Amino acid sequence: MAARREYWQGGLGFAAGWLAVVVAGGGLAAPAAAQSAPAPAQNASVQAQNAPAPAQGAQAIISIDPAKMARLGTVDERFQSYNIEMVEVTGGRFWKPYKNRASEAQAAAPAGGAPAGLDPNLFEYRAPIDLINPRLRKLAAALGPAYVRVSGTWANTVYFQDSDEPAPAKAPEGFNAVLTRKEWKGVIDFSKAAKAELVTSFAFSQGTRDSSGVWTAGQASKLLAYTKSAGGKIAAAEFMNEPTYAAIGGAPKGYDAAAYARDLAVFRPFFKKEEPGALLMGPGSVGEGLWLMPPGRGMIKSEDIMQATGPVFDMFSYHLYAAVSQRCAPAGPPMGTTPAAALTAEWLALPEKIAAFYAGLRDRFEPGKPLWITETADAACGGDPWAATFLDSFRYLVQHGSLAQRGVSVIMHNTLAASDYGLLDEKTYEPRPNYWAALEWRRLMGTTVLKPEVAAAPNVYVYAHCLRGHAGGVALLVVNADREHAFDGAVPMESIRSTLTASDLESSSVELNGKTLELDKNDDLPEMNGEPARAGQMSFAPESITFLAIAKAGNASCR
């Protein structure tokens, strides 16, 4: 079992990946078939047929009036957040980047081999992440304030060594890995340096259980006590990572919704007593909302979990992946996707379908509780090859814009700097295109969400928030995912325009207003102030992402 658990250590990346390898070719329904999910809420990509028809031979000019955009709601100040997997902190085997997959077998590493029947070359040993690296800290801090979630399936089976002794060569019985004080202190210090409040989950494997199989708080108590003594604070936590696939995450045999509810009945009062100001999130489910993975094979439905626990959570949390990467499933439907599909309306709509499913569960079982996505990326199993390119930035921003409209309060990207879906390259910590997209969002998009009321063309998406730091100001995000046609709009006031493009969509390089974005020799970020744009007609090129900062919009909801 040790080798199999090693494969599962990365959250849905492992749960979905294992199932995908097992069932590939088994005739699953296509991802677009949502599990009774409500239709996506009307977002800013209103189809062109809703707009006034242009005169024959003329192109419609769509009016955009930021002053009249109504308030939809708000998001958390730390809306845009990220994950550092527990396996990154302890060191261990995680998804090997695609560029390394053709390499020879690695030298022996502290973790074991791949599960029987799976290619060991899918995985790569990582030493513990260097959380004191100046570049890593500087770039993470630029996204702050944020939440940093240190969890993943590896956290389900990690043993916290509450001493200053070196980690043993082998984890104690009932655990899979060892987290040392030094490693956890590194997390605490990083969270402070990065302006990122700490979010986590706890071990729940066999080693945490008494003779009757009930979860006990001994390990969690030691971790919380040390966190306080080291000057840290837990802002929010889930009991465990991904209970819908608890068996894959290290649960005892036969673990079900009733067992989860029994454990949570022990955990919740303990956690509330030890961390009275911290938020309890849950259930932290994954794999529902689309037929991405088949039911059965030990899956516990969120509906069953919520019926068993009752309304016990402060926030309703879940994980969101719309596909399984090419590591673990064939390219394309039913479980995977392709670069050709990355800008299609069908692909870009999938996060909303998953979000609608979980929002429906929240409304039934935890009405009024905030929605938090505590893990997400383009695809499970470490991301697809283009997750590290500009091609995925369209999904990244459409997902953030559309789910902010849907009432999601926080989105935690997986990961900050590991595997292909990391915001930063894991070897060099160089920013990838999604990092630059995230930085622009952080710089401009405030916490008040507005309703754009824009009849955009097909596959053009317009989102609006109050402009950060400017009373009455509005920030517009215009994503033109059409590969051939420009989108023309008329903005009746001056703005500052910042357009992201790439000469090659599958490049790790991105340009802002025609200039390549890169760090300087001191690892400082470039100036990202945009360019003045006059009031009137404005064209948005195909395959482009544009932020407009309209400081003098005069929007009453933004004062």
C-alpha positions in Angstrom: 0.0 0.0 0.0 2.9 2.4 0.6 3.7 2.7 -3.1 0.1 3.3 -4.0 -0.3 6.0 -1.4 2.7 7.7 -2.7 1.0 8.0 -6.1 -2.0 9.6 -4.5 -0.2 12.3 -2.7 -1.4 15.2 -4.7 -5.1 15.7 -4.2 -7.5 15.1 -7.1 -4.3 14.9 -9.3 -3.9 11.5 -7.7 -7.5 10.5 -7.2 -8.5 11.3 -10.7 -5.3 10.1 -12.1 -5.5 6.7 -10.6 -9.1 6.3 -11.6 -8.4 7.5 -15.1 -5.7 5.0 -15.6 -8.0 2.2 -14.3 -11.0 3.1 -16.4 -9.6 4.7 -19.5 -11.5 3.5 -22.5 -14.5 2.5 -20.3 -17.1 4.6 -22.1 -17.5 7.4 -19.6 -19.9 10.2 -20.4 -18.3 13.3 -21.9 -17.3 16.0 -19.3 -19.9 18.4 -20.7 -22.7 16.3 -19.3 -23.1 17.8 -15.9 -24.5 15.8 -13.0 -27.9 17.5 -12.7 -26.1 20.8 -12.4 -28.1 24.0 -12.9 -27.3 25.8 -16.1 -24.5 28.4 -15.7 -25.6 31.8 -14.6 -25.7 34.4 -17.3 -22.2 35.8 -17.3 -20.7 38.5 -19.4 -20.3 36.4 -22.4 -23.8 37.1 -23.6 -24.3 35.7 -27.1 -24.4 38.1 -30.0 -28.0 37.4 -30.9 -29.0 39.3 -27.8 -27.3 42.4 -29.2 -28.8 44.8 -31.8 -28.2 43.4 -35.2 -25.6 45.4 -37.2 -26.4 46.9 -40.6 -25.6 44.5 -43.4 -21.9 44.5 -44.1 -21.1 46.4 -40.9 -19.6 45.2 -37.6 -21.6 45.8 -34.4 -20.0 48.2 -32.0 -21.0 47.1 -28.5 -21.5 49.8 -25.9 -19.9 49.4 -22.5 -21.0 51.8 -19.8 -19.0 51.2 -16.6 -21.0 53.9 -14.7 -24.2 52.0 -14.9 -23.0 48.5 -13.9 -24.9 47.3 -10.9 -23.3 45.6 -7.9 -23.6 41.7 -7.9 -21.7 41.0 -4.7 -18.3 40.8 -3.2 -15.3 38.4 -3.0 -12.8 37.9 -0.2 -9.8 40.3 -0.2 -7.8 37.1 -0.6 -10.0 35.9 -3.4 -7.0 34.9 -5.5 -4.9 32.4 -3.5 -2.8 29.3 -4.0 -1.6 25.9 -2.8 1.7 24.5 -1.7 1.3 20.8 -1.5 2.3 19.1 1.7 4.5 16.8 -0.3 6.5 19.9 -1.4 7.1 20.8 2.2 8.2 17.3 3.4 9.8 16.2 0.1 8.5 13.3 -1.9 7.4 12.1 -5.3 5.0 14.3 -7.3 4.0 14.6 -10.9 7.0 14.8 -13.2 7.0 17.8 -15.6 6.4 16.7 -19.1 9.8 17.9 -20.3 11.4 15.4 -17.9 9.2 12.4 -18.7 11.5 10.9 -21.3 14.5 10.9 -18.9 16.0 7.7 -17.6 14.8 6.2 -14.3 15.9 8.2 -11.3 18.4 7.3 -8.7 17.0 5.9 -5.5 15.0 8.6 -3.5 13.5 8.6 0.0 10.1 7.6 -1.4 9.2 4.3 -3.0 8.3 3.4 -6.6 5.2 3.9 -8.6 2.1 1.6 -8.0 2.2 -1.7 -9.8 1.1 -1.4 -13.4 1.8 2.3 -13.7 4.7 3.9 -15.4 7.3 5.0 -12.7 8.3 7.8 -15.1 5.1 9.7 -14.3 6.6 10.7 -11.0 9.7 12.6 -9.8 11.2 13.0 -6.4 11.3 16.6 -5.1 13.5 17.7 -2.2 11.5 20.0 0.2 10.7 23.3 -1.4 13.0 26.2 -0.6 10.6 28.5 1.2 13.3 31.0 2.1 14.2 31.6 -1.5 14.1 35.4 -2.0 12.6 35.2 -5.5 9.9 32.8 -4.4 9.0 35.0 -1.4 9.0 38.2 -3.5 6.8 36.9 -6.2 4.3 35.3 -3.7 4.1 38.5 -1.8 3.2 40.4 -4.9 0.0 38.3 -5.1 -0.8 39.1 -1.5 -2.8 39.4 0.6 -3.7 35.8 -0.1 -4.3 32.4 1.5 -1.6 29.7 1.2 -3.1 26.3 1.6 -0.7 23.5 2.6 -2.6 20.3 2.2 -3.2 17.8 -0.6 -3.7 14.1 -0.1 -0.2 13.7 1.4 -1.5 15.7 4.4 -3.9 12.9 5.1 -1.1 10.5 6.0 1.7 12.8 7.3 3.1 12.3 10.8 4.1 15.6 12.6 7.3 15.0 14.5 6.9 17.2 17.6 10.6 17.4 18.4 13.7 19.0 16.9 15.3 15.6 16.1 15.9 14.7 12.4 13.1 12.9 10.7 13.3 9.1 10.8 14.1 7.2 7.7 10.6 5.7 7.8 7.3 7.2 9.0 5.7 5.6 12.0 3.1 2.8 11.6 -0.1 4.2 10.1 1.5 7.2 8.4 3.2 7.7 5.0 5.6 10.6 5.6 7.1 12.8 8.3 6.7 16.6 8.7 9.3 18.1 11.0 9.2 21.2 13.1 11.8 22.8 10.9 9.7 22.2 7.8 6.5 23.6 9.4 8.3 26.6 10.8 9.4 27.3 7.2 5.7 27.3 6.2 4.9 29.7 9.0 7.7 32.1 8.1 6.8 31.9 4.4 3.2 32.7 5.1 4.2 35.9 6.9 6.7 37.0 4.3 4.2 36.4 1.5 1.3 38.1 3.2 -0.6 34.8 3.0 -2.7 33.5 5.8 -2.3 29.8 6.4 -4.9 27.2 5.5 -4.4 23.5 6.0 -5.9 20.1 6.8 -5.0 17.3 9.1 -3.9 13.7 9.1 -6.7 11.1 9.4 -5.0 7.9 8.5 -4.8 4.7 10.5 -2.1 6.1 12.7 -4.5 8.8 14.1 -7.1 6.3 15.3 -7.9 4.5 18.5 -8.5 0.8 18.9 -12.1 1.2 17.8 -11.1 3.0 14.6 -12.3 6.5 15.8 -10.1 9.5 14.9 -8.2 11.1 17.8 -6.8 14.6 18.1 -3.3 13.8 19.3 -1.4 14.6 16.1 -3.6 17.6 15.2 -3.2 18.9 18.8 0.6 18.8 18.5 0.6 20.6 15.1 -1.7 23.4 16.4 0.3 23.8 19.6 3.6 24.1 17.7 2.1 26.5 15.2 1.2 28.9 18.1 4.5 28.5 19.8 6.3 29.3 16.5 4.3 32.5 16.1 1.9 31.1 13.5 -1.8 31.1 13.1 -4.3 28.8 11.2 -6.8 31.0 9.4 -9.0 28.1 8.1 -8.8 24.3 7.8 -10.6 21.3 6.4 -10.7 18.2 8.5 -9.1 16.2 5.7 -8.3 16.4 2.0 -11.0 15.2 -0.5 -13.3 13.0 1.5 -15.2 12.0 -1.6 -12.2 9.8 -2.4 -11.1 9.0 1.2 -10.0 5.5 0.4 -7.5 6.8 -2.1 -6.4 9.4 0.5 -5.5 6.8 3.1 -8.7 6.1 4.9 -9.4 2.8 6.7 -11.1 0.1 4.7 -14.8 0.6 4.5 -14.7 4.4 5.3 -18.0 6.0 4.3 -20.1 9.1 4.9 -21.2 7.9 8.4 -17.5 7.3 9.4 -16.7 10.8 8.1 -19.5 12.3 10.2 -18.4 10.4 13.3 -14.8 11.7 12.9 -16.0 15.2 12.2 -18.0 15.1 15.4 -14.8 14.6 17.3 -12.7 17.0 15.2 -15.1 20.0 15.1 -15.3 20.8 18.9 -11.6 20.1 19.3 -10.7 22.5 16.4 -13.1 25.2 17.6 -11.7 25.0 21.1 -8.0 25.1 20.0 -8.4 27.6 17.2 -11.5 29.7 18.2 -10.9 32.3 15.5 -10.2 29.9 12.7 -12.8 28.9 10.0 -13.9 25.3 9.6 -14.2 24.5 5.9 -15.8 21.5 4.3 -16.5 19.1 3.0 -13.6 19.8 0.5 -15.1 17.4 -2.1 -13.8 16.7 -5.6 -14.8 14.8 -8.7 -18.5 15.7 -9.0 -20.5 18.1 -11.1 -19.2 16.5 -14.3 -18.9 12.8 -15.2 -15.1 13.2 -15.0 -14.7 10.1 -12.9 -17.2 7.2 -12.5 -19.2 6.7 -9.4 -18.2 3.7 -7.2 -14.6 2.6 -6.6 -14.9 3.9 -3.0 -16.3 7.3 -3.9 -18.4 8.9 -1.2 -21.0 11.4 -2.6 -21.0 14.9 -1.1 -24.7 14.7 -0.7 -24.3 11.7 1.6 -21.6 13.4 3.5 -23.7 16.5 4.1 -26.7 14.5 5.1 -24.6 12.6 7.6 -22.9 15.7 9.1 -25.7 18.2 9.1 -24.9 22.0 8.9 -21.5 22.1 10.6 -19.2 24.1 8.4 -18.3 27.8 8.4 -17.5 27.8 4.7 -18.6 25.3 2.0 -15.4 24.1 0.2 -14.7 22.0 -2.8 -12.1 21.3 -5.5 -12.6 22.1 -9.2 -10.9 20.3 -12.1 -12.6 20.0 -15.5 -10.3 17.4 -16.9 -7.7 14.8 -16.2 -4.3 15.6 -17.7 -2.5 13.6 -20.4 -0.4 11.9 -17.8 -3.3 9.9 -16.6 -5.9 9.8 -19.4 -5.9 9.8 -23.2 -6.0 13.3 -24.7 -9.5 14.6 -25.3 -12.9 13.4 -24.0 -14.2 11.7 -22.0 -11.7 12.6 -19.3 -9.1 14.8 -21.0 -8.9 17.8 -23.2 -6.6 19.2 -25.9 -4.9 22.4 -26.8 -7.4 22.8 -29.7 -10.2 22.9 -27.2 -8.6 25.3 -24.8 -10.3 28.4 -26.2 -13.7 26.9 -27.0 -16.8 28.1 -25.3 -17.6 24.6 -24.2 -14.3 24.2 -22.4 -14.4 27.6 -20.8 -17.9 26.9 -19.5 -17.0 23.8 -17.6 -15.9 25.5 -14.3 -19.3 27.2 -14.1 -21.1 23.8 -14.5 -19.0 22.3 -11.7 -19.5 25.4 -9.5 -23.3 25.2 -10.1 -23.4 21.7 -8.9 -21.6 22.5 -5.6 -23.5 25.7 -5.1 -26.7 23.6 -5.3 -25.4 21.4 -2.5 -24.4 24.4 -0.5 -27.9 25.8 -0.9 -29.5 22.6 0.3 -27.3 21.8 3.3 -25.4 25.0 4.3 -27.6 27.8 3.0 -25.9 31.2 3.0 -22.4 29.9 3.8 -19.5 31.3 1.6 -18.2 29.2 -1.2 -14.5 28.5 -1.3 -12.6 26.5 -4.0 -9.6 25.2 -2.1 -7.9 23.5 -5.0 -8.2 24.1 -8.8 -6.2 24.1 -12.0 -6.6 23.3 -15.7 -6.5 19.6 -15.1 -5.8 17.0 -12.5 -2.6 14.9 -12.5 -0.3 17.9 -12.5 -1.9 19.8 -15.3 -1.6 19.4 -19.1 1.5 20.5 -21.0 0.0 23.9 -22.0 -0.9 24.7 -18.3 2.5 26.5 -18.2 1.7 28.6 -21.3 -0.4 31.6 -22.2 -3.1 29.2 -23.7 -4.2 28.4 -20.2 -4.4 32.0 -19.0 -7.8 32.4 -20.8 -9.3 29.6 -18.7 -7.6 31.0 -15.6 -9.2 34.4 -15.9 -12.6 33.3 -17.3 -12.8 31.0 -14.3 -12.0 33.7 -11.8 -14.3 36.2 -13.5 -17.3 33.9 -13.9 -17.1 32.3 -10.5 -16.8 35.7 -8.8 -20.1 36.5 -10.5 -21.5 33.2 -9.1 -20.7 34.1 -5.5 -17.4 32.1 -5.0 -15.5 34.0 -2.3 -12.0 32.4 -2.6 -10.2 30.4 -5.3 -6.9 28.6 -4.4 -4.9 27.7 -7.5 -2.9 24.5 -7.4 0.0 25.1 -7.2 2.3 28.1 -6.6 5.4 26.3 -7.9 5.1 22.6 -8.5 4.6 20.6 -11.7 3.2 22.0 -15.0 0.2 23.8 -13.4 2.4 25.9 -11.1 2.2 29.7 -11.4 6.0 29.6 -11.2 8.5 27.3 -12.7 9.4 24.8 -10.0 13.2 24.9 -10.7 13.8 28.6 -11.3 10.7 30.2 -9.9 10.4 32.2 -13.1 6.9 33.5 -13.6 4.7 31.7 -16.0 1.8 33.3 -18.0 -0.8 32.5 -15.4 1.3 34.3 -12.8 1.3 37.5 -14.9 -2.5 37.1 -15.4 -2.9 36.7 -11.6 -0.7 39.7 -10.9 -2.9 41.9 -13.2 -6.0 40.7 -11.5 -4.5 41.4 -8.1 -3.4 44.9 -9.2 -6.7 46.0 -10.7 -9.8 43.9 -9.7 -11.3 45.0 -6.4 -13.5 43.0 -4.1 -16.9 44.4 -5.3 -18.2 42.4 -8.3 -20.3 44.3 -10.9 -22.7 43.1 -13.6 -21.3 44.2 -16.9 -24.6 44.1 -19.0 -22.5 43.7 -22.1 -23.9 41.8 -25.1 -20.5 40.5 -26.2 -19.8 38.3 -29.3 -19.6 34.6 -28.9 -16.5 33.5 -27.0 -15.8 37.0 -25.7 -16.1 37.4 -22.0 -16.4 40.7 -20.1 -16.1 41.0 -16.3 -16.2 44.0 -14.1 -15.2 44.8 -10.6 -14.7 48.0 -8.7 -11.2 49.3 -9.5 -8.8 48.7 -6.6 -7.8 51.8 -4.8 -10.0 54.3 -6.8 -13.4 55.3 -5.3 -16.0 55.2 -8.1 -13.6 53.5 -10.5 -14.3 50.3 -12.5 -11.9 47.6 -13.7 -13.0 45.8 -16.8 -11.6 42.4 -18.0 -12.2 41.6 -21.6 -11.2 38.1 -22.7 -11.4 37.5 -26.4 -11.0 33.8 -26.8 -12.0 33.9 -30.5 -9.1 32.7 -32.6 -10.0 34.8 -35.7 -12.3 37.8 -34.9 -11.7 41.0 -33.1 -14.3 42.4 -30.7 -15.2 46.1 -30.9 -16.6 48.0 -28.0 -17.3 51.6 -27.2 -16.2 52.9 -23.8 -17.5 56.4 -23.1 -14.6 57.5 -20.9 -10.8 57.4 -20.7 -9.1 54.3 -19.4 -5.7 52.7 -18.9 -5.3 49.7 -21.1 -3.2 46.6 -20.3 -3.4 43.9 -23.0 -1.8 40.5 -22.6 -0.9 38.6 -25.8 1.7 36.0 -27.0 3.1 35.4 -30.4 2.7 31.7 -29.7 -0.2 30.7 -27.5 1.7 27.7 -26.3 4.7 29.7 -25.2 5.8 30.4 -21.6 6.4 34.0 -22.6 3.7 36.7 -22.5 3.6 40.3 -23.6 2.0 43.3 -22.0 1.0 45.9 -24.6 3.6 44.4 -26.9 6.5 44.2 -24.4 7.7 40.9 -23.0 7.1 40.6 -19.2 10.1 39.4 -17.3 11.9 40.0 -14.0 14.9 42.4 -14.0 18.4 41.4 -12.8 17.3 42.0 -9.2 14.2 39.8 -9.5 12.0 42.9 -9.3 8.8 42.9 -11.2 8.5 45.2 -14.3 6.3 48.3 -14.3 2.8 47.2 -15.3 1.0 50.6 -15.5 -0.7 50.1 -18.9 -1.2 52.7 -21.6 -3.7 55.5 -21.8 -6.7 54.9 -24.0 -9.1 57.6 -25.2 -12.9 57.4 -24.8 -14.7 55.9 -27.7 -14.4 52.8 -29.9 -11.9 50.2 -28.8 -10.9 47.0 -30.6 -9.9 43.8 -28.7 -7.8 41.5 -30.9 -8.4 37.8 -31.3 -6.6 35.6 -28.7 -6.1 38.5 -26.3 -6.8 39.4 -22.7 -7.3 43.1 -21.8 -7.7 44.9 -18.5 -9.1 48.4 -18.5 -8.7 50.6 -15.5 -11.4 53.3 -15.6 -10.6 55.5 -12.6 -13.3 58.1 -13.4 -16.2 55.8 -14.1 -18.3 57.3 -11.4 -20.0 54.0 -10.5 -22.1 54.5 -7.4 -21.5 51.0 -6.2 -17.8 51.6 -6.1 -17.8 54.7 -3.9 
